[in-house]
């Protein structure tokens, strides 16, 4: 079974016999290259935070291994795709939150075994502030993906907003 959404989903999501795709699925992006970089049993019983999670594809790929997965993104359209998948598949161990990354990591009181920062640091006002705060939230690993060296272009929606890192 395949479901297509009119909104972007960033990555193709496969759960059981279902495939979820968005309008940019022609790029054939999956989460395999990220997950395959880890040891086969790394995610067993871990608490995972995915900052800039979009629809939550990374979390869905490891959902049967992790204890808990938390996704955070500012884009409600992408999050709604993930929320639909959670409801349709009755997934209990993944939650998705609409928030700016800076606000979420400032307010969370939880720590995480692994934190994903996949291709997002170049889009925020204070990448070093985020890295410093995330380092205090991580109990084990931070997985960072970045584009070409020197590329930096914060989103217009974030420029000029107050950034608070008290950690």
C-alpha positions as CSV (number, residue, x, y, z in Angstrom):
1,X,0.0,0.0,0.0
2,X,1.3,3.5,-0.9
3,X,0.1,6.8,0.4
4,X,1.0,10.1,-1.3
5,X,0.7,13.5,0.4
6,X,0.5,16.8,-1.3
7,X,3.1,18.3,1.1
8,X,6.8,17.6,1.2
9,X,7.9,14.6,3.3
10,X,11.6,15.0,2.8
11,X,12.2,11.2,3.1
12,X,10.3,8.2,2.0
13,X,8.9,6.4,5.0
14,X,8.2,2.6,5.0
15,X,6.3,0.9,7.8
16,X,5.3,-2.7,7.5
17,X,3.8,-3.0,4.1
18,X,3.0,0.7,3.7
19,X,5.0,3.4,2.0
20,X,4.4,7.1,2.7
21,X,5.6,9.7,0.1
22,X,5.3,13.4,-0.3
23,X,5.5,15.6,-3.3
24,X,9.3,15.5,-3.3
25,X,9.5,11.7,-3.2
26,X,10.9,11.6,-6.7
27,X,14.3,12.3,-5.0
28,X,14.1,8.8,-3.5
29,X,15.5,10.0,-0.1
30,X,15.4,7.3,2.6
31,X,16.9,7.1,6.1
32,X,19.1,4.1,5.3
33,X,22.4,5.9,4.9
34,X,22.0,7.4,8.4
35,X,20.8,4.3,10.2
36,X,23.4,2.1,8.5
37,X,26.1,4.2,9.9
38,X,25.3,2.8,13.4
39,X,26.0,-0.6,14.9
40,X,23.1,-3.0,14.3
41,X,22.1,-2.9,18.0
42,X,22.9,0.7,18.8
43,X,19.2,1.9,19.0
44,X,18.1,-0.9,21.3
45,X,16.0,0.6,24.1
46,X,17.4,4.1,23.5
47,X,15.7,7.5,23.8
48,X,16.2,9.4,20.6
49,X,15.7,13.1,19.8
50,X,15.6,14.2,16.2
51,X,15.9,18.0,15.8
52,X,14.5,19.2,12.5
53,X,12.7,15.8,12.2
54,X,10.3,16.9,9.4
55,X,7.9,13.9,9.2
56,X,9.9,11.7,11.5
57,X,11.4,9.3,9.0
58,X,14.5,8.6,11.1
59,X,12.4,7.8,14.2
60,X,10.0,5.6,12.2
61,X,12.9,3.6,10.8
62,X,14.1,2.6,14.3
63,X,10.7,2.6,16.1
64,X,10.8,-1.2,16.8
65,X,14.1,-0.9,18.6
66,X,14.0,2.4,20.5
67,X,12.4,3.0,23.9
68,X,11.2,6.5,22.9
69,X,11.6,8.8,20.0
70,X,11.0,12.6,20.0
71,X,10.9,14.6,16.8
72,X,10.9,18.4,16.7
73,X,10.3,20.6,13.7
74,X,8.9,24.1,12.9
75,X,7.0,22.9,9.8
76,X,3.5,21.8,10.7
77,X,2.8,20.4,7.2
78,X,5.7,17.9,7.5
79,X,4.8,17.1,11.1
80,X,1.2,16.4,10.2
81,X,2.3,13.7,7.8
82,X,4.2,12.1,10.7
83,X,1.3,12.5,13.0
84,X,-1.0,10.8,10.5
85,X,1.5,7.9,10.3
86,X,1.6,7.6,14.1
87,X,-2.3,7.5,14.3
88,X,-2.7,5.1,11.4
89,X,-0.1,2.7,12.7
90,X,-1.0,3.2,16.4
91,X,2.7,4.0,17.2
92,X,3.1,4.6,21.0
93,X,6.8,5.4,21.4
94,X,7.1,8.3,19.0
95,X,5.9,11.9,19.5
96,X,6.3,14.9,17.2
97,X,6.4,18.5,18.5
98,X,6.0,21.7,16.6
99,X,8.6,24.1,17.9
100,X,11.7,26.1,17.0
101,X,14.7,24.0,17.9
102,X,16.1,26.7,20.2
103,X,12.9,26.9,22.2
104,X,12.5,23.1,22.5
105,X,16.1,22.5,23.8
106,X,15.8,25.4,26.1
107,X,12.7,24.0,27.8
108,X,13.2,20.2,27.7
109,X,14.2,18.7,31.0
110,X,14.9,15.2,29.5
111,X,18.2,13.8,28.4
112,X,18.6,11.7,25.3
113,X,20.9,8.8,24.3
114,X,21.2,10.0,20.7
115,X,20.4,13.4,19.2
116,X,20.1,13.9,15.4
117,X,20.9,17.2,13.8
118,X,20.6,16.2,10.2
119,X,21.2,19.0,7.7
120,X,19.7,21.8,9.8
121,X,22.5,23.7,11.6
122,X,23.1,25.8,8.5
123,X,19.5,27.1,8.8
124,X,19.5,28.4,12.3
125,X,20.6,31.7,13.8
126,X,23.0,30.2,16.4
127,X,24.4,26.9,15.4
128,X,27.1,27.0,18.1
129,X,24.5,27.8,20.7
130,X,22.5,24.8,19.6
131,X,25.5,22.5,19.6
132,X,26.5,23.6,23.2
133,X,23.0,23.0,24.5
134,X,22.6,19.7,22.7
135,X,25.9,18.5,24.2
136,X,24.4,18.9,27.6
137,X,21.2,17.0,26.6
138,X,23.0,14.0,25.1
139,X,24.0,11.0,27.2
140,X,25.8,9.2,24.4
141,X,25.9,10.5,20.9
142,X,25.1,13.5,18.6
143,X,24.8,12.7,14.9
144,X,25.4,15.7,12.7
145,X,24.9,16.0,9.0
146,X,26.0,19.2,7.2
147,X,26.0,20.4,3.6
148,X,29.0,21.7,1.8
149,X,31.6,23.7,3.7
150,X,30.9,27.4,4.0
151,X,27.2,27.1,3.2
152,X,25.1,29.1,5.7
153,X,21.7,30.5,5.1
154,X,19.4,30.9,8.2
155,X,15.7,30.8,7.4
156,X,14.1,34.2,7.1
157,X,11.5,33.1,9.7
158,X,14.2,32.8,12.3
159,X,16.4,35.8,11.6
160,X,16.0,38.4,14.4
161,X,14.1,36.1,16.8
162,X,15.4,36.0,20.4
163,X,17.6,33.0,21.1
164,X,18.0,31.8,24.6
165,X,20.5,29.2,25.8
166,X,20.7,29.0,29.6
167,X,22.3,25.6,29.8
